[in-house]
Amino acid sequence: MARTQSADYAVRRDAITREAARLYARHGFLGASVAQVAAACETSKSLIYHYYPSKEDILFAVMDTHVQRLVRAAKRAAGEPGDARARLGAAARALVIRYEGAGDYQRVLLNELRRLPDEKRAEIVAHQRELLDIVDALILALKPALACDLPRRRTLTMLFFGMINWMHTWFDPDGPIDATDVADMAATMLVAGVEQAAG
């Protein structure tokens, strides 16, 4: 008979994922053991394996949690009322706000993707492409003349993500500029850049 899930199953999984993200970000996937994850969660290795069958499954959960949150944030923003300019700006703001506070997850995604088995890595890459497609569609909505110029649209999209993907390396949440200000700057730069660079 299958073991039933406890009422706090999802909460415990999230806690494991969060601590694993912190440890993998600081020590690398190979440098942080399941025992260290268990100690950080104040639990046993055997209980960790109840939630995740393998260390690679924990790594996948860290990445999947992060990229799925980004996709959901972008989708919500893209579906907001307003014209294309407003929705593109809203998506940029939503993504920057989501990146703020997710530095550990982002570090792991950027540095450890190659550690996943091929099938799991392909799932993460598919979600990343979904995220790119959402922003690409918003750029197209703002500049319909780019309908026949996918390379230019993708370049604009990648320039935007190149701008925000590395926030964890320089953004100080306790500094004089808060995440909302950074989000507004990124949105302004993206919208203005699309309008100017699209020709």
C-alpha positions in Angstrom: 0.0 0.0 0.0 1.4 3.4 -1.0 2.4 5.7 1.8 0.0 8.7 2.1 1.4 12.2 1.9 1.4 14.3 5.0 -0.5 17.6 5.1 2.7 19.6 5.0 4.3 17.5 2.2 4.6 20.5 -0.2 5.9 22.8 2.5 8.6 20.3 3.4 9.6 19.8 -0.3 9.8 23.6 -0.7 12.1 23.8 2.4 14.4 21.1 1.0 14.5 22.8 -2.4 15.3 26.2 -0.8 18.1 24.9 1.4 19.5 22.8 -1.5 19.5 26.0 -3.7 21.4 27.8 -1.0 24.0 25.1 -0.6 24.4 24.4 -4.3 24.8 28.1 -5.0 27.6 28.3 -2.5 29.4 25.0 -2.8 28.3 23.7 -6.2 26.2 20.6 -6.8 29.2 18.3 -6.5 30.4 20.1 -3.4 27.2 19.9 -1.4 26.1 16.5 -0.2 22.6 15.2 0.6 23.8 14.9 4.2 24.5 18.7 4.2 21.0 19.4 2.8 19.5 17.2 5.5 21.5 19.0 8.2 20.4 22.4 6.9 16.8 21.2 7.0 17.3 19.7 10.5 16.1 16.3 9.3 17.6 13.0 8.2 19.0 11.8 4.9 16.4 9.1 4.8 13.6 11.7 5.1 15.2 13.7 2.3 15.0 10.6 0.1 11.3 10.3 1.0 10.7 13.6 -0.8 13.4 13.2 -3.5 14.6 9.8 -4.8 18.1 11.1 -5.7 20.4 14.1 -5.5 19.8 14.8 -9.1 16.1 15.0 -8.4 16.7 17.7 -5.8 18.8 19.6 -8.3 16.1 19.4 -10.9 13.5 20.6 -8.4 15.6 23.7 -7.6 15.8 24.6 -11.3 12.3 23.6 -12.2 10.9 25.6 -9.3 12.8 28.7 -10.4 12.0 28.6 -14.1 8.3 27.7 -13.5 8.0 30.7 -11.3 9.5 32.9 -14.0 7.2 31.5 -16.6 4.1 32.0 -14.4 5.2 35.6 -13.6 5.7 36.4 -17.3 2.4 34.8 -18.3 0.4 36.8 -15.7 2.0 40.0 -16.8 1.4 39.2 -20.5 -2.2 38.7 -19.8 -2.8 42.0 -18.0 -5.0 44.6 -19.6 -3.4 47.3 -21.6 -1.7 47.8 -24.9 1.5 46.0 -26.0 3.8 48.6 -24.5 2.2 48.3 -21.1 2.2 44.5 -21.2 5.8 44.3 -22.2 6.7 46.7 -19.5 4.7 44.7 -17.0 6.4 41.5 -18.0 9.9 43.1 -17.6 8.9 44.4 -14.1 7.4 41.1 -13.0 10.5 39.1 -14.1 12.9 41.5 -12.4 10.9 41.3 -9.1 10.9 37.5 -9.4 14.7 37.4 -9.9 15.2 39.6 -6.8 15.5 37.2 -3.9 16.0 34.2 -6.2 19.8 34.6 -6.5 20.6 31.1 -5.2 18.2 29.5 -7.6 19.6 31.6 -10.5 23.2 30.7 -9.7 22.3 27.0 -9.7 20.5 27.3 -13.0 23.4 29.1 -14.7 26.1 26.9 -13.2 24.8 23.4 -12.7 22.4 22.7 -15.7 24.9 20.4 -17.2 24.7 18.2 -14.1 21.2 17.1 -14.9 20.5 13.9 -16.9 19.7 14.7 -20.5 15.9 14.1 -20.1 15.6 16.4 -17.1 17.9 19.0 -18.7 15.7 19.0 -21.7 12.7 19.8 -19.5 14.4 22.8 -18.0 15.5 24.1 -21.4 11.9 23.7 -22.7 10.7 25.9 -19.9 13.4 28.5 -20.6 12.3 28.5 -24.3 8.7 29.0 -23.2 9.9 32.1 -21.2 11.7 33.4 -24.2 8.6 32.9 -26.4 6.4 34.9 -24.0 8.7 37.9 -24.2 9.2 37.4 -27.9 5.4 37.5 -28.4 5.2 40.7 -26.4 7.9 42.3 -28.5 6.1 41.2 -31.7 2.8 42.7 -30.3 4.7 46.0 -29.8 6.4 45.9 -33.1 4.3 43.9 -35.7 6.8 44.8 -38.4 9.1 42.2 -36.8 6.8 39.4 -37.8 9.2 38.2 -40.5 12.4 38.9 -38.6 12.7 36.2 -35.9 16.5 36.7 -35.5 16.1 40.4 -34.6 13.2 39.6 -32.2 15.2 36.8 -30.5 18.2 39.1 -30.2 16.1 41.7 -28.5 14.7 39.1 -26.2 18.2 37.7 -25.4 19.6 41.2 -24.7 16.8 41.7 -22.1 17.5 38.4 -20.4 21.3 39.1 -20.6 20.5 42.3 -18.7 18.6 40.6 -15.8 20.0 37.1 -15.6 23.0 38.3 -13.7 21.3 40.5 -11.2 22.3 38.1 -8.4 26.0 39.1 -9.0 25.5 42.9 -8.4 22.1 43.8 -7.0 22.1 44.7 -3.3 18.6 44.5 -1.8 19.8 46.7 1.1 21.4 49.3 -1.2 20.0 52.7 -2.2 18.1 51.4 -5.2 15.4 48.9 -4.5 14.1 46.1 -6.7 11.0 48.1 -7.8 13.3 50.8 -9.1 15.5 48.3 -10.9 12.3 46.7 -12.4 11.1 50.1 -13.7 14.5 50.8 -15.2 14.6 47.4 -16.9 11.1 47.8 -18.2 11.9 51.3 -19.6 15.1 50.1 -21.2 13.4 47.1 -22.8 10.4 49.0 -24.2 12.5 51.9 -25.4 15.1 49.5 -26.8 12.5 47.5 -28.8 10.9 50.7 -30.1 14.3 52.1 -31.2 16.2 49.0 -32.2 13.4 47.4 -34.1 13.6 50.1 -36.8 
